[in-house]
Amino acid sequence: MGVIVKEVKTKKELKVWATFPNKLYKKVPEFVPFLLGDEMDTFTKGKNPAYEFCDTKLFLAVKDKKIVGRIAGLINHAANEKWKTSNIRFTRFDFIDDYEVSAALINAVIEWGKASGLTTVVGPMGFTDMDHSGMLIEGYNELNMSITFYNFPYYKDHMEKLGFIKEVDWVEYQLLVSDKPNEKLKKLSAFLQRQGNYKLVTYTDRKQLFGEAFEAFKVIDVAFSKLYGTVPLTDEVINKSISDYIPLVNLDYICSVKDKDGAIVGFAVLVPSIAKALKKSNGRLLPFGLFRMLKALRGKNDTLEMFFIAVKPEYQMKGIPVIIMDYMINACVKNGVKICESGPELELNEDVQAMWKYFDVRKHKRRRCYKKDI
């Protein structure tokens, strides 16, 4: 019996679609599952404000009466308008090692793209820059982050056999934190703050952070605006991100830098890694998942994930990254943090990679966005 591709229509089918990777990678120690409720909300209109400018179709592949793969097709109208492209994206592409399965799934997305008048398929890429992007092509033996995909090595072979080529790559770094502050960096940070009349702002009150978070996310929006595939963050997307992140973050690892007029020009959020907590709970909050997550976020944790380090473009060469890195290193030393995971960054983003010179660092993962004319 051949492969049957079914479009996901019901909430029950969505749950099957969302949990398929948990079964596919059940025996893989490096795999970290998504939080199930968040993933289902991401693909539910009315709960994800990105549907204001995106359309999706979700598909399951069935062979011999078993679920053997899944994919989502995504048309990001805002991205196509901004970048003058005619792309359909794919995301959440998971499948057994069977070319018939991977071909059937990607063809379902391609056919929808053709029917919509689009000319290129690209991915894996999500709704916005806040979503997961890139297929893992190096670093299969490294624990996945909570904000990235894991996939088997055979995926790369399937993509090439399906006729896809490289569009862009993202790389990830593991930064080893010293057990002492960097005195040279500390002096340079103090000098830059005096010279530029900048103010380093830390947050001990969550209400203060809520009050400034919208302005901070606007900084993130403009700082990332020239990066591949990004779209302007709508007010609704920003507000959703604030409501998702701020209640849970550890305030020790958040800071902003303000100019002489009190405007935020740089903002950074590092988050204690919840990867092991998610893995242990298999992506579920109940019965013990929430407790494990809160323990990872608020308790002792020697690993951080870098969610955002954003600086307004006109300030990126004025030392703002140095001020941020000095604060974060001191916070890490104070709390016994040993490892920071950079998260995916474009391989040619030398401005970001220049910040890692203050650490012992290794490049340990690479992810790829593929493309194919249709």
C-alpha positions as CSV (number, residue, x, y, z in Angstrom):
1,M,0.0,0.0,0.0
2,G,1.3,3.4,-0.9
3,V,1.5,6.6,1.1
4,I,-1.7,8.5,1.9
5,V,-1.4,12.2,2.8
6,K,-4.3,13.6,4.8
7,E,-4.9,17.3,5.6
8,V,-5.3,18.0,9.4
9,K,-8.8,19.3,10.0
10,T,-9.7,18.5,13.6
11,K,-8.3,19.3,17.1
12,K,-7.7,15.5,17.6
13,E,-5.8,15.3,14.3
14,L,-3.8,18.4,15.3
15,K,-2.7,16.6,18.6
16,V,-1.6,13.6,16.6
17,W,0.3,15.9,14.2
18,A,1.9,17.8,17.1
19,T,3.0,14.7,19.0
20,F,4.4,12.7,16.1
21,P,8.0,13.8,16.7
22,N,7.8,12.5,20.3
23,K,7.3,9.0,18.9
24,L,9.7,9.3,16.0
25,Y,12.6,10.4,18.3
26,K,11.5,8.5,21.4
27,K,14.9,6.8,21.7
28,V,17.0,9.8,20.7
29,P,18.8,11.3,23.8
30,E,19.5,14.6,22.0
31,F,15.8,15.2,21.1
32,V,13.9,17.9,23.1
33,P,10.1,18.0,22.5
34,F,8.0,21.1,22.1
35,L,5.7,22.1,24.9
36,L,2.5,20.4,23.5
37,G,0.1,23.2,24.5
38,D,2.2,25.9,23.0
39,E,2.7,24.0,19.8
40,M,-1.0,23.4,19.3
41,D,-1.7,27.1,20.0
42,T,0.9,28.0,17.4
43,F,-1.2,26.3,14.8
44,T,-4.6,27.5,16.0
45,K,-6.2,30.6,14.5
46,G,-7.3,32.9,17.2
47,K,-4.4,31.9,19.4
48,N,-1.5,32.8,17.2
49,P,-1.7,36.4,16.0
50,A,0.7,35.6,13.1
51,Y,-2.3,34.2,11.3
52,E,-3.2,37.8,10.6
53,F,-0.5,37.6,7.8
54,C,0.0,33.9,7.4
55,D,-2.0,30.9,6.1
56,T,-1.2,27.3,6.8
57,K,-2.1,23.8,5.8
58,L,-1.0,20.8,7.9
59,F,-0.6,17.3,6.6
60,L,-0.1,13.8,8.0
61,A,1.4,10.9,6.0
62,V,-0.1,7.4,6.5
63,K,1.4,4.1,5.3
64,D,0.3,0.6,6.2
65,K,-2.3,2.3,8.6
66,K,0.5,4.0,10.6
67,I,1.4,7.7,10.9
68,V,4.8,7.9,9.3
69,G,5.4,11.7,8.7
70,R,4.0,15.2,9.0
71,I,4.6,18.7,7.5
72,A,3.1,22.1,7.6
73,G,2.9,24.4,4.6
74,L,2.9,28.1,5.4
75,I,2.3,31.2,3.2
76,N,3.8,34.2,4.9
77,H,2.2,37.1,2.9
78,A,4.1,39.7,4.9
79,A,7.4,38.1,4.1
80,N,6.6,37.8,0.4
81,E,5.6,41.5,0.4
82,K,8.7,42.7,2.3
83,W,11.3,40.7,0.4
84,K,9.5,40.7,-3.0
85,T,9.4,36.9,-3.1
86,S,6.9,34.3,-4.2
87,N,7.6,31.7,-1.6
88,I,5.7,29.0,0.2
89,R,7.4,27.9,3.4
90,F,7.4,24.4,5.0
91,T,8.0,23.7,8.6
92,R,7.6,20.8,11.1
93,F,8.8,18.4,8.4
94,D,9.3,15.0,10.1
95,F,9.3,11.5,8.6
96,I,10.6,8.0,8.7
97,D,13.5,7.1,6.5
98,D,11.4,6.4,3.5
99,Y,11.7,8.6,0.4
100,E,8.2,7.8,-0.7
101,V,7.0,9.4,2.6
102,S,9.1,12.6,2.4
103,A,8.3,13.1,-1.3
104,A,4.6,12.7,-0.7
105,L,4.6,15.2,2.2
106,I,6.7,17.9,0.4
107,N,4.6,17.4,-2.8
108,A,1.4,18.2,-0.8
109,V,3.0,21.6,0.2
110,I,4.2,22.2,-3.4
111,E,0.8,21.5,-4.9
112,W,-0.8,24.1,-2.5
113,G,2.0,26.6,-3.4
114,K,1.4,26.1,-7.1
115,A,-2.4,26.5,-6.7
116,S,-1.7,29.7,-4.8
117,G,0.4,31.1,-7.7
118,L,3.8,30.8,-5.8
119,T,7.0,29.8,-7.5
120,T,9.5,28.7,-4.8
121,V,9.3,26.4,-1.7
122,V,11.7,27.2,1.2
123,G,12.2,25.9,4.7
124,P,12.1,24.8,7.3
125,M,10.9,28.3,8.3
126,G,8.1,29.3,10.7
127,F,5.7,32.2,11.1
128,T,8.2,34.8,12.3
129,D,11.8,35.1,13.5
130,M,10.4,34.1,16.9
131,D,9.6,30.6,15.5
132,H,11.8,27.7,14.8
133,S,13.9,27.7,11.6
134,G,16.5,25.5,9.9
135,M,17.1,21.8,9.4
136,L,19.9,20.3,11.5
137,I,22.8,19.2,9.2
138,E,25.6,19.1,11.8
139,G,25.6,18.4,15.5
140,Y,23.3,15.4,15.8
141,N,25.0,14.2,19.0
142,E,24.4,17.5,20.8
143,L,21.4,18.1,23.1
144,N,18.8,20.2,21.3
145,M,17.7,23.6,22.6
146,S,14.2,24.3,23.7
147,I,13.8,26.8,20.8
148,T,15.2,24.6,17.9
149,F,14.3,21.5,15.9
150,Y,16.0,18.2,16.1
151,N,16.1,15.8,13.2
152,F,17.8,12.7,12.0
153,P,20.9,12.8,9.8
154,Y,19.0,11.1,6.9
155,Y,16.9,14.2,6.5
156,K,19.7,16.0,4.6
157,D,20.0,13.1,2.1
158,H,16.2,13.2,1.5
159,M,16.3,17.0,0.9
160,E,19.1,16.6,-1.7
161,K,17.3,13.7,-3.4
162,L,14.1,15.8,-3.5
163,G,16.0,18.4,-5.5
164,F,16.5,21.1,-2.8
165,I,19.6,23.3,-2.6
166,K,21.0,25.5,0.2
167,E,19.4,28.9,0.7
168,V,21.1,30.0,4.0
169,D,22.7,28.4,7.0
170,W,22.5,29.2,10.6
171,V,25.3,28.2,13.1
172,E,25.2,27.7,16.8
173,Y,27.9,28.2,19.4
174,Q,28.4,26.8,22.9
175,L,30.0,29.4,25.1
176,L,31.9,28.3,28.2
177,V,31.7,30.9,31.0
178,S,34.6,31.6,33.3
179,D,34.2,31.5,37.0
180,K,35.5,35.0,37.3
181,P,34.3,38.4,35.9
182,N,36.3,39.7,32.9
183,E,38.0,42.8,34.4
184,K,39.1,44.2,31.0
185,L,35.5,44.0,29.8
186,K,34.2,45.5,33.1
187,K,36.5,48.6,32.7
188,L,35.6,48.9,29.0
189,S,31.9,48.8,29.8
190,A,32.2,51.5,32.5
191,F,34.1,53.7,30.1
192,L,31.6,53.3,27.3
193,Q,28.7,54.1,29.6
194,R,30.4,57.3,30.8
195,Q,31.5,58.3,27.3
196,G,28.2,57.7,25.6
197,N,26.0,58.7,28.5
198,Y,24.4,55.3,28.5
199,K,22.6,53.7,31.3
200,L,22.6,49.9,32.0
201,V,19.1,49.0,33.3
202,T,18.5,45.7,35.2
203,Y,15.1,44.5,36.4
204,T,14.2,43.4,39.9
205,D,10.5,44.2,39.5
206,R,8.5,42.3,36.9
207,K,6.0,45.1,36.6
208,Q,8.8,47.4,35.5
209,L,9.8,44.8,32.8
210,F,6.2,44.6,31.6
211,G,6.1,48.4,31.4
212,E,9.2,48.5,29.1
213,A,8.9,45.2,27.3
214,F,6.9,46.6,24.3
215,E,9.6,49.2,23.6
216,A,12.3,46.5,24.0
217,F,10.6,44.2,21.5
218,K,10.4,47.2,19.0
219,V,14.2,47.3,19.4
220,I,14.4,43.6,18.6
221,D,12.2,44.2,15.5
222,V,14.4,46.9,14.0
223,A,17.6,45.2,15.0
224,F,16.7,41.9,13.2
225,S,14.8,43.6,10.3
226,K,17.6,43.0,7.7
227,L,18.1,39.3,8.6
228,Y,17.0,36.6,6.2
229,G,13.3,36.0,6.0
230,T,12.2,38.3,8.9
231,V,8.9,40.1,8.9
232,P,7.8,43.2,10.8
233,L,6.5,42.2,14.2
234,T,2.9,43.4,14.6
235,D,1.7,44.8,17.9
236,E,-0.4,41.6,18.4
237,V,2.7,39.4,17.9
238,I,4.7,41.5,20.3
239,N,2.0,41.4,23.0
240,K,1.7,37.6,22.6
241,S,5.5,37.2,23.0
242,I,5.4,39.5,26.1
243,S,2.6,37.5,27.7
244,D,4.4,34.2,26.9
245,Y,7.9,35.1,28.0
246,I,7.8,37.7,30.8
247,P,5.9,35.8,33.5
248,L,8.5,33.0,33.3
249,V,11.9,34.6,32.7
250,N,14.5,34.8,35.4
251,L,15.1,38.6,36.0
252,D,18.8,38.1,36.6
253,Y,19.4,37.4,32.9
254,I,17.5,40.4,31.4
255,C,19.0,43.9,30.8
256,S,18.5,46.9,28.6
257,V,20.7,49.8,27.7
258,K,19.2,53.3,27.5
259,D,20.6,56.4,25.8
260,K,20.7,59.9,27.4
261,D,17.1,60.5,26.6
262,G,15.9,57.3,28.3
263,A,15.2,55.4,25.1
264,I,16.1,51.7,24.9
265,V,18.8,51.1,22.4
266,G,19.8,47.6,23.4
267,F,18.0,44.7,25.0
268,A,19.0,41.1,26.0
269,V,17.2,38.1,27.3
270,L,18.9,34.9,28.3
271,V,16.8,32.1,29.7
272,P,17.9,29.2,32.0
273,S,17.6,26.1,29.7
274,I,14.4,24.1,30.1
275,A,15.6,21.5,27.5
276,K,16.1,18.7,30.1
277,A,12.9,19.6,31.9
278,L,10.9,19.4,28.6
279,K,12.6,16.1,27.7
280,K,11.9,14.5,31.1
281,S,8.2,15.5,30.9
282,N,7.9,14.7,27.1
283,G,6.7,18.2,26.4
284,R,3.7,18.0,28.8
285,L,2.9,20.4,31.7
286,L,1.0,17.8,33.7
287,P,1.4,16.1,36.1
288,F,5.0,17.2,36.8
289,G,6.1,19.2,33.7
290,L,5.3,22.6,35.1
291,F,7.1,22.0,38.3
292,R,10.2,20.8,36.4
293,M,10.1,23.9,34.1
294,L,9.8,26.3,37.0
295,K,12.6,24.6,38.8
296,A,14.8,24.9,35.7
297,L,13.8,28.6,35.2
298,R,14.0,29.8,38.8
299,G,16.3,27.3,40.5
300,K,20.0,26.5,40.1
301,N,20.8,25.9,36.5
302,D,24.3,25.9,34.9
303,T,23.1,26.3,31.3
304,L,21.5,29.4,29.6
305,E,19.9,29.8,26.2
306,M,20.3,33.1,24.5
307,F,16.8,34.2,23.3
308,F,17.6,37.8,22.2
309,I,20.5,40.1,22.1
310,A,19.4,43.1,20.1
311,V,20.9,46.5,19.5
312,K,19.5,49.3,17.3
313,P,21.6,49.3,14.1
314,E,22.9,52.8,14.6
315,Y,24.3,51.8,18.0
316,Q,25.8,48.5,17.2
317,M,29.3,50.0,16.6
318,K,29.1,52.2,19.7
319,G,29.9,49.6,22.3
320,I,26.3,48.6,23.4
321,P,27.1,44.9,22.9
322,V,30.1,45.2,25.2
323,I,27.9,46.7,28.0
324,I,25.4,43.9,27.6
325,M,28.0,41.2,27.6
326,D,29.7,42.5,30.7
327,Y,26.5,42.5,32.6
328,M,25.6,39.0,31.4
329,I,29.0,37.5,32.2
330,N,28.8,38.9,35.8
331,A,25.3,37.5,36.2
332,C,26.5,34.1,35.0
333,V,29.4,34.2,37.4
334,K,27.2,35.2,40.3
335,N,24.8,32.3,39.7
336,G,27.3,29.6,38.8
337,V,26.4,29.4,35.1
338,K,28.9,27.4,33.1
339,I,27.4,27.2,29.6
340,C,25.6,29.6,27.3
341,E,23.9,28.3,24.1
342,S,23.9,31.0,21.4
343,G,21.0,29.7,19.4
344,P,20.9,29.8,15.6
345,E,22.6,32.8,14.0
346,L,23.2,33.4,10.3
347,E,26.7,32.0,9.4
348,L,27.8,35.4,7.9
349,N,26.5,37.5,10.9
350,E,30.0,38.6,11.9
351,D,28.6,41.4,14.2
352,V,27.0,38.8,16.5
353,Q,29.9,36.4,16.4
354,A,32.3,39.1,17.4
355,M,30.6,39.1,20.8
356,W,31.8,35.6,21.5
357,K,35.5,36.6,21.7
358,Y,35.0,37.0,25.5
359,F,34.3,33.3,25.9
360,D,35.9,29.9,25.2
361,V,33.7,28.9,22.4
362,R,33.0,26.0,20.0
363,K,30.8,25.9,17.0
364,H,28.8,22.8,17.5
365,K,25.6,22.9,15.3
366,R,24.6,24.0,11.8
367,R,21.1,24.3,10.4
368,R,20.0,24.9,6.8
369,C,17.2,26.5,5.0
370,Y,16.6,24.8,1.7
371,K,14.9,26.0,-1.5
372,K,13.5,24.6,-4.6
373,D,11.7,26.2,-7.6
374,I,8.3,24.8,-8.2
